[in-house]
């Protein structure tokens, strides 16, 4: 059986169409494989970057923590010396026997935030809101000048420690921002 030229042309065209379709499908699969490989490489790069950032963050955290603990230990030693000197000086003075004036004690209580706690508690069992309970109207009055000096020294030490901690937090943030180790 011989094919007529028209059938031959159609057979060749069908064969060419099949080859073209196969070639396009193969090209599309290569493109998709390339995209998949590119996505995998990007995921690997991203996980390496995250791991590197975590390592740097851990290094910054460790360094800042070591520095802060060292500074806090120095502050504690310094505070212990100052407290010891203050206690010795107060023991040699008559400030242990001098009572604080009630007005000074009241101002100190207000500065410590006791007034706000008394006022908020006053709306409960103590009395109407804004009125302190009768037993808390006046400070105890048993505080001495020596107690005041020790309290002031402790408060300054608390402020210094908090200042060091804030500085460490800022140093930590800047270390993370800069990406340093």
C-alpha positions in Angstrom: 0.0 0.0 0.0 1.4 3.3 -1.0 0.6 6.5 0.6 -0.4 9.3 -1.5 1.6 12.5 -1.2 -1.2 14.2 0.8 -1.1 11.4 3.4 2.6 11.5 3.5 2.5 15.3 4.2 -0.1 14.7 6.9 1.9 11.9 8.5 5.0 14.1 8.4 3.1 17.0 9.9 1.6 14.7 12.6 5.1 13.4 13.4 6.5 16.9 13.5 3.5 17.9 15.7 4.2 15.0 18.1 8.0 15.9 18.2 7.1 19.6 18.8 4.7 18.7 21.6 7.2 16.3 23.1 9.9 18.9 22.9 7.7 21.6 24.5 6.8 19.2 27.2 10.4 18.3 27.8 11.3 22.1 27.9 8.5 22.8 30.4 9.7 19.9 32.6 13.3 21.3 32.5 12.0 24.8 33.4 10.0 23.3 36.3 12.9 21.3 37.5 15.1 24.4 37.4 12.5 26.3 39.4 12.3 23.5 41.9 16.1 23.4 42.2 16.2 27.2 42.6 13.5 27.1 45.3 15.5 24.4 47.2 18.7 26.4 46.9 16.8 29.5 48.2 15.5 27.5 51.1 19.0 26.2 51.9 20.4 29.7 51.7 17.6 31.0 53.9 18.1 28.3 56.6 21.9 29.0 56.5 21.2 32.7 57.0 18.8 31.9 59.9 21.3 29.6 61.5 24.0 32.2 61.1 21.8 34.9 62.6 20.9 32.6 65.5 24.6 31.8 66.1 25.4 35.5 66.1 22.5 36.3 68.4 23.6 33.6 70.8 27.2 35.0 70.7 25.9 38.5 71.3 23.7 37.3 74.1 26.5 35.4 75.8 28.9 38.3 75.5 26.4 40.8 76.9 25.4 38.5 79.7 29.0 37.9 80.7 29.7 41.7 80.6 26.5 42.5 82.6 27.2 39.8 85.2 30.8 41.1 85.6 29.6 44.7 85.9 26.8 43.7 88.4 29.4 41.7 90.4 31.6 44.8 90.6 28.6 46.9 91.6 27.7 44.4 94.3 31.2 44.4 95.7 31.3 48.2 95.6 27.9 48.3 97.2 28.9 45.9 99.9 31.9 48.0 100.8 29.8 51.2 100.8 27.2 49.5 103.0 29.8 48.3 105.3 31.4 51.7 105.6 27.9 53.3 106.0 27.0 50.8 108.8 30.2 51.5 110.6 29.8 55.2 110.3 26.2 55.0 111.5 27.2 52.8 114.4 29.6 55.5 115.5 27.0 58.2 115.2 23.9 59.0 117.2 21.7 58.7 114.0 20.4 55.3 115.2 18.7 57.1 118.1 17.3 60.0 116.1 13.8 59.5 114.8 12.6 60.9 111.5 10.2 63.8 111.6 6.7 62.6 110.8 6.5 65.0 107.8 9.7 63.6 106.3 8.5 60.0 106.8 5.2 60.9 105.2 7.0 62.4 102.2 9.2 59.4 101.9 6.2 57.1 102.0 4.5 59.2 99.3 7.6 59.1 97.2 7.7 55.3 97.5 4.2 55.1 96.1 2.6 54.2 99.4 0.0 56.9 99.0 -1.3 55.4 95.7 -1.6 52.0 97.4 -3.3 53.4 100.4 -5.7 55.4 98.3 -6.7 52.4 96.1 -7.0 50.2 99.2 -9.1 52.9 100.9 -12.1 52.3 98.7 -12.3 48.8 100.1 -12.6 48.1 103.9 -10.8 51.3 105.0 -13.2 54.0 104.0 -14.5 55.9 101.0 -12.2 56.3 97.9 -9.5 58.9 98.3 -9.5 58.7 102.1 -6.8 56.6 103.7 -7.9 54.2 106.4 -7.5 55.7 109.9 -4.6 53.4 110.9 -2.6 54.4 107.9 -3.0 58.1 108.0 0.3 58.7 109.8 3.5 56.8 109.2 4.7 54.5 111.9 7.2 57.0 113.2 9.8 54.5 114.2 12.1 55.1 111.3 15.5 56.7 112.2 17.9 58.9 110.3 20.2 55.9 110.0 17.3 53.9 108.4 16.8 56.7 106.0 20.5 56.8 105.0 20.5 53.0 104.5 17.3 53.1 102.5 18.7 55.9 100.3 21.9 53.9 99.7 19.9 50.8 98.8 17.7 52.8 96.4 20.7 54.3 94.6 22.2 50.8 94.3 18.9 49.6 92.7 19.0 52.6 90.3 22.6 51.8 89.4 21.8 48.1 88.7 18.8 49.0 86.6 20.9 51.5 84.7 23.5 48.7 84.0 20.7 46.4 82.9 19.3 49.0 80.6 22.7 49.6 79.1 23.1 45.8 78.6 19.8 45.7 76.8 20.8 48.5 74.6 24.2 46.9 73.9 22.4 43.6 73.1 20.1 45.4 70.6 22.9 47.2 69.0 24.9 44.0 68.8 22.1 42.2 67.1 21.5 45.2 64.8 25.1 45.4 63.8 25.4 41.6 63.4 28.6 41.5 65.4 29.8 38.6 67.5 
